[in-house]
Amino acid sequence: MELAPEVKKRITIIGLIVIGISAVLFLIFAVFLNRATLTIVQKAPFTVQINDFKNEFCTEETCVIDLAPGKYHIEISKDGYKPFEQDIELGIFGKVTENPVLEFIPLMREVSEASVTEMFKKLSVPDELKDFEPVFVGESYLAYLKNNPDTHRQTLYVRGTEGGTIGPETAVTSFTRSLKNYRIILNLKDNTKIGVIDDTNDGSTFYVIDTTEKSRTNLFSYPYIKDVKWFPESNNFIFEARETGDLSTSIFHYQEADTENKIPEKITKLSLQADLTNVTIENDDNLLAVTKQFIVGNNDPTELEGELVILSENEATANISPVISSVITVNADSPKIVEYSLISNQVRLIKNIPDIADIEEVRLSETKKSIYLKTADKILEFIFRDE
């Protein structure tokens, strides 16, 4: 039975209305309801890759990205850092916030800034002292002993810098006996402590002169004391010395006595083998050093950076530790940057640097996020922490 034209018309209109309503409902769902939010919190700028179809460049620390509900694989990348990858799932009106911790990629670069070059310079000895030996030259001072005609004693004099020029000499202390072979080391902490290594007799004796209290203390003696470095925030220091029976020097950590807490002074021999000029003090608990010691472990050496390692004076053998079954040795002829914990005496390998020549001196930057390495012909900066 054929429908009347009016009925057909009504059915058509109803059909169009249903289709229209469905389209409107679908549009409302697609535009207003079928939504979710992904928020990435990270120091800008950075890029967020979502699956393989969306690439969002974020210029603010909190980056909000609208997405349809579903499962996604995201990759967050930033210059100088390893990418961060994560699988996420967003429901309708879902909100997911990611606070990725991006791993910083250490960077080695050559520097030529005047301020950095100046860091490794020593003062020039004035003409009136050129024939006077020995004169010990530091970053901001000259120190020497000479006979005082008034006291007829050997007097320690220090000359600091004033406005870029060397100032007048200041008498610090006098010695009743003459020191014929000695070295002077000033503490960088307000120059209140002065170290004198006396090599006049057999062996070396280390004196500490307190310029505030006008006192002099004989701390210890070794067959040979090569160098001393003070900690910037305390009266503790590290020193390089040779023990009785040893042909080579070792590094020692000196901790001042704490009378208030009844803790005696303590000297600890470190397992770190390095020239003290290649050791810098990071803080009271850690040292940073360049060493050529063997590093022993049971992992691929390329994967050891950032890991705790064992330092060995000699090439490793399978018998060095019963725990280590397959021993691998990193090339001992190449320098390695390590962090040495004075609390646990553990060592972390920061960077193996086989392509760099011998390092002459190491300095910590003011930010403590990088170290400067002086070679024979250039200065390198190794940035090991996030700037």
C-alpha positions as CSV (number, residue, x, y, z in Angstrom):
1,M,0.0,0.0,0.0
2,E,1.5,3.2,-1.1
3,L,1.7,6.0,1.5
4,A,0.0,9.2,0.9
5,P,2.2,12.2,-0.1
6,E,1.5,13.9,3.2
7,V,2.6,10.9,5.2
8,K,5.8,10.6,3.1
9,K,6.5,14.2,3.7
10,R,6.1,13.8,7.5
11,I,8.3,10.7,7.6
12,T,11.0,12.6,5.7
13,I,10.8,15.6,8.0
14,I,10.9,13.4,11.1
15,G,13.9,11.5,9.6
16,L,15.7,14.8,8.9
17,I,15.0,16.0,12.4
18,V,16.4,12.8,13.9
19,I,19.5,13.0,11.8
20,G,19.9,16.7,12.7
21,I,19.5,16.0,16.4
22,S,21.9,13.1,16.1
23,A,24.4,15.3,14.4
24,V,24.0,18.0,17.0
25,L,24.4,15.4,19.8
26,F,27.5,13.9,18.1
27,L,28.9,17.4,17.7
28,I,28.3,18.2,21.3
29,F,29.9,15.0,22.4
30,A,32.9,15.4,20.0
31,V,33.5,19.0,20.8
32,F,32.4,19.4,24.4
33,L,32.2,15.9,26.0
34,N,34.8,13.7,24.3
35,R,37.7,15.6,25.8
36,A,40.6,15.0,28.2
37,T,43.6,17.0,29.4
38,L,47.3,16.1,29.6
39,T,49.5,18.4,31.6
40,I,53.3,18.3,31.5
41,V,55.3,20.2,34.2
42,Q,58.9,20.8,33.1
43,K,61.3,23.7,32.8
44,A,60.6,25.2,29.4
45,P,61.2,25.0,26.5
46,F,60.6,21.3,25.7
47,T,58.7,19.2,23.2
48,V,56.0,16.6,23.7
49,Q,55.5,14.0,21.0
50,I,52.1,12.2,21.3
51,N,52.0,8.9,19.4
52,D,53.2,9.8,16.0
53,F,50.6,12.3,15.0
54,K,51.0,15.3,17.4
55,N,54.1,17.3,18.3
56,E,53.6,20.0,20.9
57,F,56.3,22.6,21.5
58,C,55.9,24.0,25.0
59,T,57.3,27.4,26.0
60,E,55.9,27.5,29.5
61,E,56.7,25.4,32.5
62,T,53.1,24.1,32.8
63,C,52.1,22.8,29.4
64,V,48.4,21.9,29.0
65,I,47.4,19.7,26.0
66,D,43.8,18.8,25.1
67,L,43.3,15.3,23.7
68,A,40.5,12.9,23.0
69,P,40.1,10.1,25.6
70,G,42.3,7.1,24.8
71,K,45.7,5.5,25.2
72,Y,48.8,7.4,24.2
73,H,52.6,7.0,24.1
74,I,54.3,10.3,24.9
75,E,57.9,11.3,24.6
76,I,59.2,14.5,26.2
77,S,62.4,15.8,24.8
78,K,64.6,18.8,25.7
79,D,68.0,20.0,24.4
80,G,70.8,18.6,26.6
81,Y,68.7,15.9,28.3
82,K,67.8,12.3,27.6
83,P,64.2,11.8,26.3
84,F,61.5,10.7,28.8
85,E,58.9,8.2,27.6
86,Q,55.6,7.2,29.2
87,D,52.4,5.4,28.3
88,I,49.2,7.1,29.6
89,E,45.5,6.5,29.4
90,L,42.9,9.3,29.4
91,G,39.2,8.8,30.1
92,I,36.4,11.2,29.3
93,F,37.1,14.4,31.1
94,G,40.2,12.7,32.4
95,K,43.2,14.7,33.6
96,V,46.7,13.3,33.7
97,T,49.7,15.3,35.0
98,E,53.3,14.3,34.3
99,N,56.3,15.7,36.2
100,P,59.1,14.0,34.3
101,V,62.6,14.0,35.7
102,L,64.8,14.4,32.6
103,E,68.4,13.1,32.9
104,F,71.0,15.7,32.1
105,I,73.6,14.8,29.5
106,P,77.0,15.9,30.7
107,L,78.8,18.2,28.3
108,M,82.5,18.8,27.7
109,R,83.5,22.0,25.9
110,E,86.5,24.2,25.3
111,V,86.4,27.6,26.9
112,S,88.5,30.7,26.3
113,E,86.8,33.3,28.5
114,A,89.2,35.7,30.2
115,S,87.7,35.0,33.6
116,V,88.3,31.3,33.3
117,T,91.8,31.8,32.0
118,E,92.5,34.2,34.8
119,M,91.4,31.5,37.3
120,F,94.6,29.4,36.6
121,K,97.0,32.4,36.6
122,K,99.4,33.0,39.4
123,L,100.7,36.4,40.6
124,S,103.9,37.7,39.3
125,V,106.8,38.0,41.7
126,P,107.8,41.7,42.2
127,D,111.3,42.7,41.0
128,E,112.5,43.3,44.5
129,L,111.8,39.6,45.3
130,K,113.1,38.1,42.1
131,D,116.4,37.2,43.7
132,F,114.8,36.2,46.9
133,E,114.1,32.5,47.1
134,P,111.8,30.8,47.8
135,V,108.7,32.9,47.2
136,F,105.4,31.0,47.2
137,V,102.9,32.3,44.7
138,G,99.1,31.7,45.1
139,E,96.0,33.0,43.4
140,S,95.9,36.2,45.4
141,Y,99.0,36.2,47.6
142,L,102.8,36.0,47.9
143,A,104.4,34.4,51.0
144,Y,108.0,34.1,52.0
145,L,110.4,33.9,54.9
146,K,113.2,36.4,55.5
147,N,115.4,37.5,58.4
148,N,113.9,40.4,60.4
149,P,116.7,42.8,61.3
150,D,114.7,44.0,64.4
151,T,114.1,40.6,65.9
152,H,117.0,38.7,64.3
153,R,114.6,36.0,63.6
154,Q,113.2,34.4,60.5
155,T,109.8,36.1,59.9
156,L,106.9,34.9,57.7
157,Y,105.6,37.7,55.4
158,V,102.4,37.7,53.3
159,R,101.6,40.1,50.5
160,G,98.0,40.1,49.2
161,T,96.5,41.9,46.2
162,E,94.9,45.3,46.5
163,G,93.0,46.6,43.4
164,G,94.9,44.1,41.2
165,T,98.3,45.1,42.4
166,I,100.4,43.4,45.1
167,G,100.1,45.2,48.4
168,P,102.7,45.8,51.2
169,E,104.2,42.9,53.1
170,T,102.6,41.9,56.4
171,A,104.6,40.1,59.1
172,V,102.6,37.0,60.4
173,T,104.9,35.1,62.7
174,S,108.6,34.5,63.6
175,F,110.5,31.3,63.9
176,T,113.2,30.8,66.6
177,R,115.1,28.4,64.4
178,S,115.9,29.0,60.7
179,L,113.8,27.0,58.2
180,K,116.1,26.3,55.2
181,N,113.7,24.1,53.1
182,Y,110.0,24.9,53.4
183,R,106.8,25.5,51.6
184,I,103.9,27.9,52.5
185,I,100.2,27.3,51.9
186,L,97.5,29.8,52.7
187,N,94.0,28.8,53.6
188,L,91.5,30.3,51.2
189,K,89.0,30.8,54.1
190,D,89.6,34.4,55.0
191,N,93.4,33.7,54.9
192,T,93.2,33.2,58.7
193,K,95.1,29.9,58.6
194,I,98.6,29.5,57.1
195,G,100.2,26.1,56.5
196,V,104.0,25.7,56.5
197,I,105.6,22.5,55.4
198,D,109.1,22.3,56.9
199,D,111.5,20.1,55.0
200,T,114.6,21.3,56.8
201,N,115.3,18.0,58.6
202,D,114.7,14.5,57.4
203,G,111.0,14.2,56.6
204,S,108.3,16.9,56.5
205,T,106.6,18.6,59.4
206,F,103.3,20.5,58.9
207,Y,102.7,23.6,61.0
208,V,99.4,25.5,61.1
209,I,99.6,29.2,62.0
210,D,96.5,30.9,63.2
211,T,96.8,34.6,62.3
212,T,93.8,35.5,64.6
213,E,95.0,33.8,67.7
214,K,98.7,34.4,66.9
215,S,99.4,30.7,67.5
216,R,101.5,28.0,65.7
217,T,100.7,24.3,66.0
218,N,102.8,21.3,64.9
219,L,100.1,19.0,63.5
220,F,102.0,16.0,62.2
221,S,105.1,14.7,60.4
222,Y,105.5,12.4,57.4
223,P,108.6,11.3,55.4
224,Y,107.3,13.7,52.7
225,I,104.4,16.1,52.5
226,K,103.8,17.4,48.9
227,D,100.7,19.6,49.1
228,V,97.7,20.7,51.2
229,K,94.2,21.9,50.3
230,W,91.8,23.4,52.9
231,F,88.1,23.0,52.9
232,P,86.3,26.3,52.2
233,E,83.8,26.0,55.1
234,S,85.9,24.4,57.8
235,N,89.5,24.0,59.2
236,N,89.6,20.5,57.8
237,F,91.9,19.8,54.8
238,I,93.2,17.1,52.5
239,F,96.9,16.6,51.9
240,E,99.2,14.6,49.7
241,A,102.0,12.8,51.5
242,R,104.3,9.7,51.4
243,E,104.2,7.2,54.3
244,T,107.2,5.3,55.7
245,G,108.1,2.6,53.2
246,D,106.1,4.0,50.4
247,L,107.7,5.2,47.1
248,S,104.6,7.1,46.0
249,T,102.3,9.6,47.6
250,S,98.8,9.1,48.8
251,I,95.9,11.5,49.7
252,F,94.8,11.9,53.3
253,H,91.8,13.6,54.9
254,Y,92.5,15.6,58.1
255,Q,89.5,16.3,60.3
256,E,90.0,18.8,63.1
257,A,89.2,17.8,66.7
258,D,85.8,18.8,68.0
259,T,86.3,19.4,71.7
260,E,82.7,20.3,72.3
261,N,81.5,16.9,71.1
262,K,84.6,15.1,72.4
263,I,85.7,14.0,68.9
264,P,89.4,13.7,68.5
265,E,91.3,14.8,65.3
266,K,91.3,12.1,62.7
267,I,93.5,11.4,59.6
268,T,92.1,9.0,57.0
269,K,94.0,7.6,54.1
270,L,91.9,7.7,50.9
271,S,91.8,5.0,48.2
272,L,92.0,7.8,45.6
273,Q,95.3,8.0,43.7
274,A,95.7,11.4,42.1
275,D,97.9,14.5,42.1
276,L,96.4,17.0,44.6
277,T,96.3,19.6,41.8
278,N,93.8,17.4,40.1
279,V,91.6,17.1,43.2
280,T,89.0,19.8,44.0
281,I,86.8,20.1,47.1
282,E,83.1,20.0,46.1
283,N,81.9,20.3,49.8
284,D,82.7,19.0,53.2
285,D,81.6,15.5,52.2
286,N,82.7,15.1,48.6
287,L,85.8,15.5,46.4
288,L,85.9,15.7,42.6
289,A,89.1,14.4,41.0
290,V,90.8,13.4,37.8
291,T,92.5,10.1,38.2
292,K,94.1,7.4,36.0
293,Q,93.4,4.6,38.5
294,F,91.9,1.3,37.2
295,I,88.2,1.0,37.7
296,V,87.0,-2.5,38.5
297,G,83.5,-3.8,37.9
298,N,81.4,-6.5,36.3
299,N,79.5,-4.2,33.9
300,D,80.3,-2.9,30.5
301,P,82.6,0.1,31.0
302,T,80.4,2.2,28.7
303,E,77.6,1.8,31.2
304,L,79.6,2.6,34.3
305,E,79.3,6.4,34.1
306,G,77.1,7.6,37.0
307,E,77.6,4.3,38.9
308,L,79.5,3.5,42.0
309,V,82.8,1.9,41.1
310,I,85.9,0.3,42.8
311,L,89.3,2.0,42.4
312,S,92.3,-0.2,42.2
313,E,96.0,0.7,42.1
314,N,96.8,-2.3,39.9
315,E,95.2,-3.9,36.9
316,A,92.3,-6.0,38.1
317,T,92.4,-9.7,38.2
318,A,89.7,-12.2,38.8
319,N,90.9,-12.7,42.3
320,I,90.5,-9.1,43.4
321,S,87.1,-9.8,44.9
322,P,85.3,-13.1,45.4
323,V,82.0,-11.3,44.6
324,I,83.2,-10.3,41.1
325,S,83.1,-13.2,38.7
326,S,83.9,-11.4,35.4
327,V,86.2,-8.5,35.9
328,I,86.5,-5.6,33.4
329,T,89.1,-2.9,33.6
330,V,88.6,0.6,32.1
331,N,91.7,1.9,30.3
332,A,94.0,3.2,33.1
333,D,96.0,5.3,30.6
334,S,93.1,7.7,30.2
335,P,91.9,10.3,32.7
336,K,88.6,9.7,34.5
337,I,86.5,12.2,36.4
338,V,85.3,10.7,39.7
339,E,83.3,11.9,42.7
340,Y,84.8,10.6,46.0
341,S,82.6,10.5,49.2
342,L,84.6,11.2,52.3
343,I,81.7,9.8,54.4
344,S,81.4,6.4,52.8
345,N,84.7,6.3,50.9
346,Q,82.8,5.2,47.8
347,V,83.6,6.5,44.3
348,R,81.2,7.4,41.5
349,L,82.5,7.5,38.0
350,I,81.3,10.7,36.4
351,K,83.1,10.7,33.0
352,N,85.7,8.6,31.3
353,I,87.8,11.0,29.1
354,P,90.1,8.8,26.9
355,D,90.5,11.5,24.2
356,I,91.9,14.2,26.4
357,A,95.6,14.6,27.2
358,D,97.1,14.7,30.7
359,I,95.3,17.2,33.0
360,E,97.6,19.7,34.7
361,E,95.1,21.2,37.2
362,V,91.4,21.0,38.1
363,R,89.1,23.8,39.5
364,L,85.5,23.7,40.6
365,S,83.3,26.4,39.1
366,E,81.5,29.0,41.3
367,T,78.2,27.3,40.5
368,K,79.6,23.9,41.5
369,K,77.8,22.5,38.5
370,S,81.0,22.1,36.4
371,I,84.7,21.8,36.7
372,Y,87.5,23.3,34.6
373,L,90.3,21.1,33.4
374,K,93.6,22.8,32.4
375,T,95.7,20.9,29.8
376,A,99.0,22.0,28.3
377,D,97.3,23.9,25.5
378,K,93.7,24.6,26.5
379,I,91.1,24.8,29.2
380,L,88.0,22.6,29.1
381,E,84.8,22.9,31.1
382,F,83.0,19.7,32.0
383,I,79.3,20.5,32.9
384,F,78.0,17.6,35.0
385,R,74.9,19.1,36.6
386,D,71.8,20.8,35.3
387,E,72.5,24.6,34.8
